[in-house]
Amino acid sequence: MSGNAYDVIIIGSGPGGYVTAIRSAQLGFKTAIVEREHMGGICLNWGCIPTKALLRSAEIYHYMQHGKDYGLSAEGVSFDAAAVVKRSRGVSGQLNGGIGFLMKKNKVDIIWGEAKLTKPGEIAVGPSSKDAMQPQHPTPKGVKGHGSYSAKHIIVATGAKPRVIPGLEPDKENIWTYFEAMVPEKMPKSSSLWVPARSVSSLHPSTKQWALM
Ligand SMILES: Cc1cc2nc3c(=O)[nH]c(=O)nc-3n(C[C@H](O)[C@H](O)[C@H](O)COP(=O)(O)OP(=O)(O)OC[C@H]3O[C@@H](n4cnc5c(N)ncnc54)[C@H](O)[C@@H]3O)c2cc1C
């Protein structure tokens, strides 16, 4: 099998893609995963993980405000939105790096770029047609680059993206998607914020709570 030929290629390194890649490699298939933006997909970079990190800060702030109820005292309790966001990005970055490590450990090649299906069993990987959301975590080391790759099996695990309603484009001010929600420059007034969100109504009650904050 040549260097660019695989048993299995997975497009997209979100929870759908990276878990599949690990299992495929464990079963003895020569496996590669293609990613154009961020290892771990939306969940690790802009969804499940950074939201829970933000929530944790909100939870601790809430406890500190209500210390008296528990016989504790804390004065001058306040928050620094930039530091809260920085911590959340740090947690996300740590796990993002962990996925790169897991790929290496399981001998899954990472191909960095945007995949397009060109014919059955073949993909072309080139530059991303999408502007990467900022800030980005570093690209994993030792990735394979743009080019043509083939596989007996190609699995598409490219996830979803927020649908922008014409006339209600995200503006970082009053209209957010989950991308803007993860890196706010300041806390919005809850009455002025509109988050057209499907995913924040997902499984976790805590996520809903955050959406209502
Ligand atoms: C704010 C928020 C909070 C959430 N909280 C939770 C939670 O608490 N619990 C929970 O279970 N779920 C949660 N989710 C949902 C969860 O993030 C998604 O269900 C999950 O990320 C879907 O995984 P996936 O692998 O299908 O796709 P994604 O995570 O979207 O990954 C797809 C990957 O494919 C890449 N890609 C796309 N096209 C190409 C291409 N052509 N070439 C190369 N790469 C490509 C993308 O860059 C991306 O990295 C949340 C989502 C959001 C937005």
The ligand as an SDF file (V2000), in Angstrom:
LIG
                    3D

 53 58  0  0  0  0  0  0  0  0999 V2000
  -22.4590   25.3280   22.3610 C   0  0  0  0  0  0  0  0  0  0  0  0
  -22.5330   23.8360   22.2020 C   0  0  0  0  0  0  0  0  0  0  0  0
  -22.5450   23.0240   23.3310 C   0  0  0  0  0  0  0  0  0  0  0  0
  -22.6290   21.6400   23.1960 C   0  0  0  0  0  0  0  0  0  0  0  0
  -22.6340   20.8730   24.3300 N   0  0  0  0  0  0  0  0  0  0  0  0
  -22.7490   19.5370   24.2110 C   0  0  0  0  0  0  0  0  0  0  0  0
  -22.7820   18.7210   25.3700 C   0  0  0  0  0  0  0  0  0  0  0  0
  -22.6850   19.1890   26.4910 O   0  0  0  0  0  0  0  0  0  0  0  0
  -22.9190   17.3770   25.2000 N   0  0  0  0  0  0  0  0  0  0  0  0
  -23.0320   16.8250   23.9470 C   0  0  0  0  0  0  0  0  0  0  0  0
  -23.1730   15.6080   23.8630 O   0  0  0  0  0  0  0  0  0  0  0  0
  -22.9880   17.5740   22.8360 N   0  0  0  0  0  0  0  0  0  0  0  0
  -22.8530   18.9090   22.9330 C   0  0  0  0  0  0  0  0  0  0  0  0
  -22.8090   19.6700   21.8030 N   0  0  0  0  0  0  0  0  0  0  0  0
  -22.9310   19.0200   20.4930 C   0  0  0  0  0  0  0  0  0  0  0  0
  -21.5960   18.4490   20.0180 C   0  0  0  0  0  0  0  0  0  0  0  0
  -20.6330   19.4890   19.9290 O   0  0  0  0  0  0  0  0  0  0  0  0
  -21.7950   17.8190   18.6370 C   0  0  0  0  0  0  0  0  0  0  0  0
  -22.8210   16.8590   18.7390 O   0  0  0  0  0  0  0  0  0  0  0  0
  -20.5380   17.1430   18.1660 C   0  0  0  0  0  0  0  0  0  0  0  0
  -19.4730   18.0490   18.0760 O   0  0  0  0  0  0  0  0  0  0  0  0
  -20.7890   16.5050   16.8010 C   0  0  0  0  0  0  0  0  0  0  0  0
  -19.6330   15.7810   16.4750 O   0  0  0  0  0  0  0  0  0  0  0  0
  -19.2730   15.4360   14.9770 P   0  0  0  0  0  0  0  0  0  0  0  0
  -18.0230   14.6320   14.9990 O   0  0  0  0  0  0  0  0  0  0  0  0
  -20.4630   14.8850   14.2850 O   0  0  0  0  0  0  0  0  0  0  0  0
  -19.0120   16.8600   14.2470 O   0  0  0  0  0  0  0  0  0  0  0  0
  -18.0990   18.0930   14.6260 P   0  0  0  0  0  0  0  0  0  0  0  0
  -17.7280   18.1310   16.0460 O   0  0  0  0  0  0  0  0  0  0  0  0
  -18.7910   19.2730   14.0290 O   0  0  0  0  0  0  0  0  0  0  0  0
  -16.7630   17.8190   13.8220 O   0  0  0  0  0  0  0  0  0  0  0  0
  -16.7170   17.8480   12.4300 C   0  0  0  0  0  0  0  0  0  0  0  0
  -15.2850   18.1850   12.0340 C   0  0  0  0  0  0  0  0  0  0  0  0
  -15.1770   18.0390   10.6190 O   0  0  0  0  0  0  0  0  0  0  0  0
  -14.3200   19.0680   10.1220 C   0  0  0  0  0  0  0  0  0  0  0  0
  -14.6360   19.2130    8.7110 N   0  0  0  0  0  0  0  0  0  0  0  0
  -15.8170   19.5950    8.1620 C   0  0  0  0  0  0  0  0  0  0  0  0
  -15.7430   19.5320    6.8100 N   0  0  0  0  0  0  0  0  0  0  0  0
  -14.4750   19.1140    6.5280 C   0  0  0  0  0  0  0  0  0  0  0  0
  -13.7930   18.8420    5.3010 C   0  0  0  0  0  0  0  0  0  0  0  0
  -14.4100   18.9420    4.1010 N   0  0  0  0  0  0  0  0  0  0  0  0
  -12.5030   18.4450    5.3620 N   0  0  0  0  0  0  0  0  0  0  0  0
  -11.8590   18.3040    6.5680 C   0  0  0  0  0  0  0  0  0  0  0  0
  -12.4790   18.5340    7.7480 N   0  0  0  0  0  0  0  0  0  0  0  0
  -13.7680   18.9190    7.7260 C   0  0  0  0  0  0  0  0  0  0  0  0
  -14.6780   20.2830   10.9720 C   0  0  0  0  0  0  0  0  0  0  0  0
  -13.6260   21.2390   10.9720 O   0  0  0  0  0  0  0  0  0  0  0  0
  -14.8760   19.6240   12.3510 C   0  0  0  0  0  0  0  0  0  0  0  0
  -13.6920   19.6190   13.0990 O   0  0  0  0  0  0  0  0  0  0  0  0
  -22.6930   21.0600   21.8910 C   0  0  0  0  0  0  0  0  0  0  0  0
  -22.6540   21.8640   20.7540 C   0  0  0  0  0  0  0  0  0  0  0  0
  -22.5630   23.2490   20.8980 C   0  0  0  0  0  0  0  0  0  0  0  0
  -22.5210   24.1070   19.6620 C   0  0  0  0  0  0  0  0  0  0  0  0
  1  2  1  0
  2  3  1  0
  2 52  2  0
  3  4  2  0
  4  5  1  0
  4 50  1  0
  5  6  2  0
  6  7  1  0
  6 13  1  0
  7  8  2  0
  7  9  1  0
  9 10  1  0
 10 11  2  0
 10 12  1  0
 12 13  2  0
 13 14  1  0
 14 15  1  0
 14 50  1  0
 15 16  1  0
 16 17  1  0
 16 18  1  0
 18 19  1  0
 18 20  1  0
 20 21  1  0
 20 22  1  0
 22 23  1  0
 23 24  1  0
 24 25  2  0
 24 26  1  0
 24 27  1  0
 27 28  1  0
 28 29  2  0
 28 30  1  0
 28 31  1  0
 31 32  1  0
 32 33  1  0
 33 34  1  0
 33 48  1  0
 34 35  1  0
 35 36  1  0
 35 46  1  0
 36 37  1  0
 36 45  1  0
 37 38  2  0
 38 39  1  0
 39 40  1  0
 39 45  2  0
 40 41  1  0
 40 42  2  0
 42 43  1  0
 43 44  2  0
 44 45  1  0
 46 47  1  0
 46 48  1  0
 48 49  1  0
 50 51  2  0
 51 52  1  0
 52 53  1  0
M  END
$$$$
